[in-house]
């Protein structure tokens, strides 16, 4: 008959093993998440440069419009000076006034774009730094996990050995049921009795069951099927 203390050890070993395996599985997922952050930051930088270029080209095309308008006004002024009638003079004058107005609007627009380009240009270092930082975080996590995974693999091997030696103490008949439970539920295959109830499903044990467990009989919870044991440290 296994000592109840060895059943507690068995449960604990299952829990530690499950935890170590989960940590080992989680690592690559966490690495992938950090890789996708790097790709996102790199894309942000590409988009940033593209937008900056677009704004600069926009400012250039507006400057060309401004130059054309300036030339047009110079031409109109020449025509104004050689106007052949008052009516022609008024038409040119009105045209110049309208074009000067358009020029002033265009100048404001260009200033606004240049201001925006200046503000955005100042952010370049931030975008570049964000890429560097994401890559550093990825590298540091990856190397940390590499050394941690070696430790985890070692401790999994130790725990598996320990588990096998504890399992060898189980009588053969409950052992088969125990194996089926472990295969489907992992550490949840076992449950410490707490305040007279199963720790997994909280259903109370009968007085007879409690006595049986205390005398060293391996019992399974009549409600959830867990292998029950008394945790004397509780
Ligand atoms: Zn139960």
Boltz pocket constraint, residues with backbone or C-beta under 6 A from the ligand:
constraints:
  - pocket:
      binder: B
      contacts: [[A, 191], [A, 198], [A, 199], [A, 200], [A, 201], [A, 202], [A, 203], [A, 221], [A, 222], [A, 223], [A, 224], [A, 225], [A, 226]]
      max_distance: 6.0
